[in-house]
Amino acid sequence: MRVIDMHCDTISELYALKKEGGEASILDNQLHLDLRRMKAGDYGLQNFALYINLKRTEDPFAECMGMLDTFYTEMEGQQELIGIVTSYEEIERNWEEGRMSALLTVEEGGVCRGSLALLRDFYRLGVRMMTLTWNHANELGNPNRFIIEGPEAPRFEPDTEHGLTERGIEFVREMERLGMIIDVSHLSDAGIYDVLRYTKKPFTASHSNARALASHPRNLTDDMIRAIAERGGVAGINYCAAFLRDWEDESQAVSRISDIVEHIKHFKKTGGIDCVGLGSDFDGIRCGLELKDASALPLLEAEMRRQGFTETEIEKVFYRNVMRLYKELL
């Protein structure tokens, strides 16, 4: 079954490894995802995110540009396997030629420094999707609250008051005009409703699950799921165990295929089968995984079939829903 995955952090991991003198490559590595295992998993397209933590870099823009260079450098010489895409037509052409596709995204709108000129420059450099925030407030808006209390582990709580800034509203309107897909994963509850208020086109939550099944505020409420579905958007199911169910001890958390299917079923029940896709978060998650890497996606297909999903429904979740979104927006 052809796979489209809306989010992985593989490029950011390769960038970090190379800074430390590592030898890993996009073709073959010890991470969750490389081209060899993508091919084995029947991937059609992978969104490759440039992930930035604003609190761990002195110059987020320069760090992002370094990752951008890693992306293009790693893709050089791999044209027989994969082609970089910026439009729907290029995706179709790659598939006709038997190649996978790579779509470039940014996970942290703060790399633009609040500058619409930099947003447009990232578009010119091939970026076609961007989250407005990660886990820290920036010039564009706010995530749900990330709270650290003394020696306790950090926790999140919903923020229903602080959403997009005025500049953030300008950004989402410009992203719509350009054809850069708005990604509301990591955005606050208030921010998601601001995106609904100030935009007209479909958008995505590239790697967010259902809050009804796992209470983490990174997940979507049923009302959000319905709103995204009514707009024609798609949410990608995240394989991270913390977003699949509530755990008393997260150190013991394991991402189970059956839990992934439960979230797909919930999205189907709440927003319809057309609003759900895949957003693995490979190489951005640290838990144990039954879907151990990109080669293992046939196991998810088999479990969905075992639990009564039709062939058409599985195709929609695995790739058709995202392709519909990309056809409209790219």
C-alpha positions as CSV (number, residue, x, y, z in Angstrom):
1,M,0.0,0.0,0.0
2,R,1.5,3.4,-1.0
3,V,2.4,5.6,2.0
4,I,2.3,9.3,2.4
5,D,3.8,10.5,5.8
6,M,3.2,14.1,6.7
7,H,5.9,14.5,9.3
8,C,9.4,13.1,10.2
9,D,12.4,14.7,11.9
10,T,15.0,12.7,10.0
11,I,16.8,15.6,8.4
12,S,17.2,17.4,11.8
13,E,18.7,14.2,13.2
14,L,21.1,13.8,10.3
15,Y,22.1,17.4,10.7
16,A,22.9,16.9,14.3
17,L,24.8,13.7,13.7
18,K,26.9,15.3,11.0
19,K,27.8,18.2,13.3
20,E,29.1,15.6,15.7
21,G,31.2,13.9,12.9
22,G,28.7,11.0,12.2
23,E,28.6,9.1,9.0
24,A,24.8,8.6,8.6
25,S,23.1,9.4,5.3
26,I,19.5,9.6,4.0
27,L,20.1,6.5,2.0
28,D,21.1,4.2,4.9
29,N,21.2,5.0,8.6
30,Q,20.3,3.6,12.1
31,L,17.4,6.1,12.6
32,H,13.7,5.3,12.0
33,L,13.7,6.3,8.4
34,D,16.0,6.2,5.3
35,L,15.4,5.7,1.6
36,R,16.2,2.0,1.7
37,R,13.5,1.4,4.3
38,M,11.0,3.8,2.7
39,K,11.3,1.8,-0.4
40,A,10.7,-1.4,1.5
41,G,7.6,0.2,3.2
42,D,6.2,1.2,-0.2
43,Y,6.4,5.0,0.5
44,G,5.2,7.3,-2.2
45,L,6.0,10.6,-0.4
46,Q,7.6,11.7,2.8
47,N,7.4,15.2,4.3
48,F,10.8,16.1,5.7
49,A,10.7,18.7,8.5
50,L,13.4,21.1,9.5
51,Y,12.8,21.1,13.2
52,I,14.0,23.9,15.4
53,N,13.9,24.3,19.2
54,L,14.0,28.0,19.9
55,K,15.4,27.5,23.4
56,R,18.4,25.4,22.2
57,T,19.9,27.5,19.5
58,E,21.3,31.0,19.5
59,D,20.3,31.6,15.9
60,P,17.2,29.6,14.8
61,F,17.3,31.0,11.3
62,A,21.0,30.0,10.7
63,E,20.3,26.5,12.2
64,C,17.3,26.1,9.9
65,M,19.4,27.1,6.9
66,G,22.0,24.5,7.9
67,M,19.3,21.8,8.0
68,L,18.0,23.1,4.6
69,D,21.5,22.5,3.2
70,T,21.6,19.0,4.7
71,F,18.3,18.2,3.0
72,Y,19.5,19.2,-0.4
73,T,22.9,17.7,0.0
74,E,21.5,14.4,1.2
75,M,19.1,14.3,-1.8
76,E,21.9,14.8,-4.3
77,G,22.7,11.6,-6.1
78,Q,19.5,9.9,-5.0
79,Q,17.4,10.9,-8.1
80,E,16.8,7.3,-9.1
81,L,15.0,6.7,-5.8
82,I,13.4,10.0,-4.9
83,G,12.7,13.5,-6.2
84,I,12.2,16.7,-4.4
85,V,8.7,18.1,-5.1
86,T,7.1,21.6,-4.8
87,S,3.8,20.9,-6.6
88,Y,1.2,18.2,-7.1
89,E,2.2,17.7,-10.7
90,E,5.7,16.9,-9.6
91,I,4.4,14.2,-7.2
92,E,2.4,12.6,-9.9
93,R,5.4,12.7,-12.3
94,N,7.7,11.0,-9.8
95,W,5.1,8.3,-9.2
96,E,4.7,7.7,-13.0
97,E,8.5,7.4,-13.2
98,G,8.7,4.9,-10.3
99,R,10.3,7.4,-7.8
100,M,9.3,8.4,-4.3
101,S,8.8,12.1,-3.5
102,A,10.3,14.4,-0.8
103,L,8.4,17.5,0.3
104,L,10.2,20.0,2.5
105,T,8.5,21.5,5.6
106,V,9.5,23.6,8.6
107,E,8.6,22.8,12.2
108,E,8.8,26.2,13.9
109,G,7.5,29.4,12.3
110,G,9.9,31.4,14.5
111,V,12.7,30.8,12.1
112,C,11.1,33.5,10.0
113,R,11.8,36.1,12.7
114,G,8.3,37.6,12.1
115,S,9.4,38.6,8.6
116,L,7.1,38.0,5.6
117,A,10.1,38.4,3.3
118,L,11.8,35.4,5.0
119,L,8.5,33.4,4.7
120,R,8.5,34.1,1.0
121,D,12.2,33.2,0.8
122,F,11.6,29.8,2.5
123,Y,8.8,29.2,-0.1
124,R,11.3,30.1,-2.9
125,L,13.7,27.6,-1.4
126,G,11.1,24.8,-1.6
127,V,9.3,24.8,1.7
128,R,5.6,23.9,1.2
129,M,4.3,23.4,4.8
130,M,5.1,25.1,8.1
131,T,4.0,24.8,11.7
132,L,3.4,28.2,13.2
133,T,5.0,27.2,16.5
134,W,6.8,24.4,18.2
135,N,6.6,24.3,22.0
136,H,7.6,27.9,22.6
137,A,5.8,31.2,21.9
138,N,7.2,33.2,19.0
139,E,6.3,36.3,16.9
140,L,3.4,34.4,15.3
141,G,1.6,32.8,18.2
142,N,1.5,30.5,21.1
143,P,1.6,26.7,21.7
144,N,-0.3,25.1,24.4
145,R,1.4,25.8,27.8
146,F,4.6,24.0,28.5
147,I,5.2,24.0,32.3
148,I,8.2,22.9,34.3
149,E,7.7,22.9,38.0
150,G,10.9,22.3,40.1
151,P,12.3,18.7,39.7
152,E,9.0,17.5,38.2
153,A,8.8,16.4,34.5
154,P,7.4,19.1,32.2
155,R,3.7,19.0,31.5
156,F,1.4,20.6,29.0
157,E,-2.0,22.2,29.5
158,P,-4.4,23.7,26.9
159,D,-4.2,27.5,26.3
160,T,-7.6,28.7,25.2
161,E,-6.7,32.4,25.5
162,H,-3.5,33.1,23.6
163,G,-3.5,32.3,19.9
164,L,-2.1,34.0,16.9
165,T,-0.5,37.4,17.1
166,E,-1.3,40.1,14.6
167,R,1.8,39.1,12.7
168,G,0.7,35.5,12.9
169,I,-2.6,36.4,11.2
170,E,-0.6,38.2,8.4
171,F,1.5,35.0,8.1
172,V,-1.4,32.6,7.6
173,R,-3.0,34.8,5.0
174,E,0.3,35.1,3.2
175,M,0.8,31.3,3.4
176,E,-2.6,30.8,1.8
177,R,-1.7,33.2,-1.0
178,L,1.7,31.6,-1.6
179,G,0.5,28.0,-1.5
180,M,2.4,27.0,1.6
181,I,0.3,24.7,3.7
182,I,-0.6,25.8,7.3
183,D,0.2,23.2,9.9
184,V,-1.5,23.6,13.3
185,S,0.3,20.8,15.1
186,H,1.9,22.3,18.2
187,L,-0.3,25.4,18.1
188,S,-2.5,26.4,21.1
189,D,-6.2,25.6,21.2
190,A,-6.9,29.3,20.8
191,G,-4.4,29.5,17.9
192,I,-6.2,26.6,16.0
193,Y,-9.5,28.5,16.2
194,D,-7.7,31.7,15.0
195,V,-6.5,29.8,12.0
196,L,-10.1,28.7,11.3
197,R,-11.2,32.3,11.8
198,Y,-8.7,34.0,9.6
199,T,-8.2,31.6,6.7
200,K,-10.4,30.1,4.0
201,K,-8.5,27.1,2.6
202,P,-8.0,23.6,4.1
203,F,-5.0,23.2,6.4
204,T,-3.4,20.3,8.3
205,A,-2.4,19.1,11.7
206,S,0.5,17.0,10.3
207,H,1.2,14.9,13.4
208,S,-1.6,15.2,16.0
209,N,-4.0,12.6,17.4
210,A,-7.4,12.6,19.2
211,R,-7.6,14.1,22.7
212,A,-10.6,12.0,23.5
213,L,-8.3,9.0,23.5
214,A,-5.1,10.5,24.9
215,S,-5.5,13.7,26.9
216,H,-2.2,15.4,25.9
217,P,-3.0,18.9,24.7
218,R,-0.9,18.3,21.6
219,N,-3.9,16.2,20.4
220,L,-7.1,17.6,18.8
221,T,-10.4,17.9,20.5
222,D,-13.4,16.4,18.7
223,D,-14.6,19.9,17.9
224,M,-11.2,20.6,16.2
225,I,-11.4,17.4,14.3
226,R,-14.8,18.2,13.0
227,A,-13.7,21.8,12.1
228,I,-10.7,20.6,10.2
229,A,-12.8,18.0,8.4
230,E,-15.5,20.5,7.4
231,R,-12.7,22.8,6.0
232,G,-11.4,19.8,3.9
233,G,-8.2,19.4,5.9
234,V,-6.3,16.3,7.1
235,A,-4.7,15.3,10.4
236,G,-1.8,12.9,10.4
237,I,-1.8,10.2,13.1
238,N,1.3,10.5,15.3
239,Y,3.0,7.2,16.4
240,C,4.3,8.6,19.6
241,A,3.0,6.6,22.6
242,A,2.3,9.7,24.7
243,F,-0.1,10.9,22.1
244,L,-1.8,7.5,21.7
245,R,-2.9,6.8,25.3
246,D,-2.4,8.1,28.8
247,W,0.4,6.4,30.7
248,E,1.0,6.5,34.4
249,D,4.7,5.9,33.7
250,E,5.8,7.3,30.3
251,S,9.1,5.7,30.7
252,Q,7.3,2.4,30.1
253,A,5.2,3.7,27.1
254,V,5.2,1.7,23.9
255,S,3.6,2.7,20.7
256,R,1.2,0.0,19.7
257,I,-0.3,-0.6,16.3
258,S,-3.7,-1.3,17.8
259,D,-3.6,2.1,19.5
260,I,-2.8,3.8,16.2
261,V,-5.8,2.1,14.7
262,E,-8.1,3.2,17.6
263,H,-7.2,6.9,16.8
264,I,-7.9,6.3,13.1
265,K,-11.3,4.8,14.1
266,H,-12.0,7.8,16.3
267,F,-11.2,10.3,13.5
268,K,-13.4,8.4,11.1
269,K,-16.3,8.4,13.6
270,T,-15.8,12.1,14.5
271,G,-14.8,13.8,11.2
272,G,-15.2,11.1,8.6
273,I,-12.6,8.9,6.9
274,D,-11.6,11.7,4.6
275,C,-9.9,13.8,7.4
276,V,-7.3,11.4,8.5
277,G,-3.8,10.5,7.2
278,L,-0.4,9.5,8.6
279,G,2.1,11.7,10.4
280,S,4.5,9.3,12.0
281,D,6.9,11.8,13.8
282,F,9.7,9.2,13.0
283,D,13.0,10.3,14.4
284,G,11.3,12.8,16.6
285,I,10.0,10.3,19.1
286,R,11.9,8.2,21.7
287,C,9.4,5.6,22.8
288,G,9.4,1.9,21.9
289,L,7.6,1.3,18.6
290,E,5.8,-1.7,17.2
291,L,6.1,0.1,13.9
292,K,9.8,0.1,14.4
293,D,10.7,2.0,11.3
294,A,9.6,3.1,7.8
295,S,9.8,-0.5,6.5
296,A,7.0,-1.7,8.9
297,L,4.0,0.1,7.4
298,P,2.5,-3.1,6.0
299,L,1.8,-4.1,9.6
300,L,-0.5,-1.1,10.0
301,E,-2.2,-2.0,6.8
302,A,-2.8,-5.5,7.9
303,E,-4.2,-4.4,11.3
304,M,-6.6,-2.0,9.7
305,R,-7.8,-4.7,7.4
306,R,-8.2,-7.1,10.3
307,Q,-10.3,-4.5,12.2
308,G,-12.7,-4.1,9.3
309,F,-11.5,-1.2,7.3
310,T,-12.2,-1.5,3.6
311,E,-9.5,-1.3,0.9
312,T,-10.8,2.2,-0.1
313,E,-10.7,3.4,3.5
314,I,-7.1,2.1,4.0
315,E,-6.0,3.8,0.7
316,K,-7.6,7.1,1.9
317,V,-5.7,7.0,5.2
318,F,-2.4,5.8,3.7
319,Y,-2.3,8.4,0.9
320,R,-5.4,9.4,-1.0
321,N,-6.6,12.0,1.6
322,V,-3.3,13.8,1.6
323,M,-3.0,13.7,-2.1
324,R,-6.4,15.3,-2.4
325,L,-5.2,18.1,0.0
326,Y,-2.0,18.6,-2.0
327,K,-3.9,18.6,-5.3
328,E,-5.9,21.5,-4.0
329,L,-3.2,23.5,-2.2
330,L,0.1,22.7,-4.1
